[in-house]
C-alpha cells in the first residue's frame, strides 16, 4: 500500500489518480486545509490529519500496511513564505521530520519526496541540472532544500530508498473537475483577474530575458503525476537514492503565459506591470536529461496544452461555484 500525504490537494489528486490507475493501492493523508477528497477515486481511503502528528501517521501506516510513501504535503507559495517564514519551516521541515520518524519506527523503507526548482535560486544561464548549485532565495526554497538534506541523512543512516523530484512550475488539469484553485500560482491568478474584469499583474518587465519578464519551465500536472508513477515502478526493481528535475526542458515568459491565456479564454485582456518580487530569478528552466535517460520519462504537453486545460477546468469550477451560490441564495430566500 502507498501512502500519499497531501493527496487531496491539486497536485495530490492528480498523483493519487495516476498511482491508482496504474494498479496501486493508495491511502491518502490530508489535513484538508486546501484538499478536496471528493475528487479522489472512490476506492481510495482518506485519513484526515496533519503530517506534523507522528503518532497519527504511525497509526495510518500500521492500519493500512503501508510500504512506501509519496510525501506531497506542505506549503508552497513563494511570496507567502517571505511574510510567514516560521510557519513554512514548521509545516515543511517539521512535516518531513515527522514523516521520516514514522517511517523509521515502522520499518517503511521507500519514499518519494515533492521538492522544488525553488532550491536553485538565480542561475547563470537559466538552465539547471541536478548538479547546479542549490542557492535558494526564498524561505520556501530553503525549506525544500533542508528537507532534501534531512532526507539524505536519515536515508543513509536508516537504509531508506528515496527519490526527490524537483518540480518546476506545475499547471494545467487532467480532468475538468481538477482545477488549480491556488491563489498564489500565475495561471489561476490570471483567470481570477479575467473573471473580475481586472488586468492581471506582471511582476517586473526589466529582467535580462527576451521580453523583460521572468521565464519559467511549465510542466503539465498530468505529466508530473506520471513521473511519480514512473519513479514508484523503478523503486520496485532497484535501490534508489536520486534527485530528478521534472520539467519540460524549455522556458516560457510571463508574457507568453498571458498570450496563451488570451487564446484559451477568448478574452482580449490587457495586463499591468507591477514591481518585481524580491528574490524572483530571471529564468529557471529544467535540464530533464537525467530522468529521461535513467527512467524513460518525458513531458508530453506544451504550454498551450497546459493553459487550455487549465482554462477548461477553471470554467467548470467557476460554473459549479456560481450554481452553488445561486442555490444557497434561493434557500436563504425560502427560509425568510
N, C-alpha and C positions, 0 to 999 in steps of 0.2 A: 504494500500500500504506500502511495506517495502522499506526503503532507505538503500542501501548498499554503504558505502563510500569505495573507493579503489576497487570497484567491477570489474574493468577491469584488475587487476593485476593477478599474478599467482594464489595465494590463492583465490582472489576475483572472478575470473571466475569460479572456482570450486564451491565456496559457492553460487554464484548467480545462477548457473545452478541447484544446488541441491534445492534451495528455489523455483525456477521457476518450476522445475519438480514436486515438491510437491504440486503445485497448487497455489502458492503465486504470487501475482502481485508485481513486483520489479522494482524500478528505481535505476540506478547506478549514483553515482557522482565520477568522477575520473579526476585528472589533466593530465593524460596520460603521465606522466614522465616515467613510465615503463609499462603502461597499453596497452592492445590490445582489443579495443572494438569490432573488427570484429570477435572475438572468442566467443562473448556472443550470447545467443538466439536472434533471430530477433525481437521478441516481447518485449524485454527489452530495454526501452529508456535509453540513456546515456547523462547525462548533464556534460559538460566539465568545470571544475573549481576546485578551491582549497578549502579544508575544513577550511583553515585559514580565508576565506571570509565568515563571518557570514551572511551578507546580502544575498549573493548568496545562501547559504544553506537555509535560510528562504524562498527565492523565490521558490526553488525546493520543499521544504516541503509543501508550500501553493499550488503550482501548481498541485502537484500530490496527495494531501490529504494524506500525509504520517502519519501513526500512530505508527510506530516503526522503529528503526534504528539499523543496524548492522554496527558497526564502525571498519573497517579494515584499513583505510588509515593511513599510517605512514611509517617511515623508520626503517629498522630492522637489519642492518649489525653491528654485534658485534665489529669487528675491526675498521670499518669506524667511528663508534661512538666515539672511543677513540681519533681520529685525528680531528673530527668535532663535538665536544660536543655541541657547541652553536646551530648549525644547527639542531641537533637531539632534543634538548629541544624545539626549536621553532616549528618544524614540529609535534612532537608527543604531547607535553604537551599543547602548544597553540592550536593545532588542536583539541584536546579533549575539551578544554575550549570553543572553538568556536562551536563545535557540541552541547555541552550541553546548551550553551546560546541560540542557535537557537531552540532547543527542548523546553526549558522553555518558551520562548517568544510565541511559537505557540502551547503550551499545548500538546506536544508529550511525553508520559509517559512510554515508554519502550525502552530499549537499550541493545544490546549485544556487549560487547567490546572485541576486539582482544588484549589480554595480552600475556604474555610470561613466559616460565620457567626461563628466564634470571633474573627474580625477585629474585630467590632463592640464586644465588651465590654458593659458596662452602658449601657442607653439609657433616655431619659426616659420614653417612653410604651410601651416594649416592642415597638414595631413599627419595622422598619428598611427603608429604601430603599437603593439603591446609593449615594446621596449622603449617607447618615448618616455622621457622622464615625467613622472606624475607630480605636478605642482599645482594643486587645485587653488582656485581663487575665491571660493565661497565656502561658508560653513557646511553647506550641503555636500559639496565635493569633498571636503575634508572628512566628513563623517563616512562617506563611502570608501575613501582610501584607508581610513583607520579600520573599517570593517574588513577590508581585504587583508590588512596586516594581521588582525586578530584571527581571521580565518586561517591564514597560512600557518601561524604559530600553533594554534590549537590543533590543526590537522596534522602537523608534523609531530606533535607530542602524543597525539591520541590515535594515529593511524587512520585518519579520515580521508576519503577521496573527495575532491572538491573541484568545482569549476566556478569562476567568477565571470559573468557576462557583463561586459561594459556596454550598456545600451547607449545608442546615440538618440536622436530626437524622435520619440515614438509618437505616431499619429495614425489616423485612419480608423476604419471599423471593419470587422469581419462579418458583421450581421447588423441589420437595421436597428436592432434593439440595443446594440452595444456602443452607443455614442460616448465619446470622451467628453465628460462634463467638467473637466479640470479648469478652474478659473485662472490658473497660472500658465497654461500652455498656449502657445501662439495661435494655433488654428482655432480652438474654441473661443479664444478672446476675439478673434476676427469675426467669427459668426455671431457672437453676442453683440458686437458693435453693429453689425448689419441689421440684426433684429430690432435694435433700438433706434435705427436711423442715424447712428453716430459714425464718426470716422475712426477706424482702428488706429492705434498708436504704433509708430515705428520708433524704436529706441535708438536714435542716432543714425546719421547718414554720412558720417565723415570717416568711417573706418577705411583701412587700407585694403579695400576689395573693389571689384569692378564697378559696382553701383553705389558703394559707400555704406551699404548695410551689412549686417552680420551674415555670415554663411554658416550653415549647419548641414549635417547629414541626416536626412529624414528617412526613417525606417517604418514601413507599414507594420502595424501591430500584429497582423497575422503572420508576417514573416518572422517577427520576433518570437511569437508563440511557437512556430515551427522549429526555431532554433533551440528552444528548451526541450522539445520532444527529441530532436536530434541528439542533444547532449545526453539526455537520460538514456537513450538507446546505446550510446557509446560507453556510458558508465557501466552498463550491464556486462560488457565484454572485456573491459580492461581497466586497470587502476588509472586514475586521473588526478592531476594537480596542475590546473591550467587557467590562464586568463585569455578570454577571447573578446575582440571587438565585434559588436553586432551592429552593422550599418550597411548602407548601400555601396559605399565607396566613392560617392561623388556628392558635391555640395549644392545647395540651393540658397539663394539670398532671401532675406525677409521680403524684398520686393517681388521675387519670384513666387513666393507663397501668396502674396497679395494678388498677383495676377492670376494664379491658379484658382484662388477663391472667387475672384470675379467671374471666371469662366464656369466654375462649378455651380455657383449660385445664380448666375444670370443677372446679378445686381451690379450696375456700373458705379460702385462706390469709390470714393477717394480716401486717402489716409492722411494722418498728420504726423509730423516729425517732432518727437519729444527728445529730451536729454538722454544720452546714453546711460545705461545702467552700470553701476560700479562693478568691476570685475568681470564684465562681459567680453570674452575673447572675440577677436575679429572673425576668426574662421577655425572651425574644428570639424574635420572630415575623417572618416574611418578608412584605414587600410585594413580590409577584412580578409586579407590573403590567408591568414593562419586558419581561421575556422573553415574556409573553403577547401584548403588543401588537406587539412587533417581530418575534417568531419564531413566534407562534401556539402556543406550548407551554403546557400547563396540567396540573397534577397531577390524577389521576383517582381516587385511592384515599384513603379516610379512615382514622382511627385504628383502627377495628375491623378493616378490611381488613388493615392493616399488622400488627397484633398477632396476628390469627388466622392469617395466612400464616406469620408468624414461628414461631408455636407448632407448626403442622403440620410445618414443615421441621425445627424443633428435635426434635420427636418422632421423625421419621425418622432424623435424625442420631444421636439417643440410642440407638435400637434397633440401628442399624448398629454403634455403638461397643460395645454390650453383646454383640452377636453375635460381634464380632471378639475381645472379651475372653474369652468362653466358648471359642471355637475355640483361642485361644492357650493357655488353661489346659489344654484337652484334649490339645493337642500336647505340652505340658510334662509332663503326667502320663504320656503314652505313651512319652516319652523316658526315663522313670525305669527 
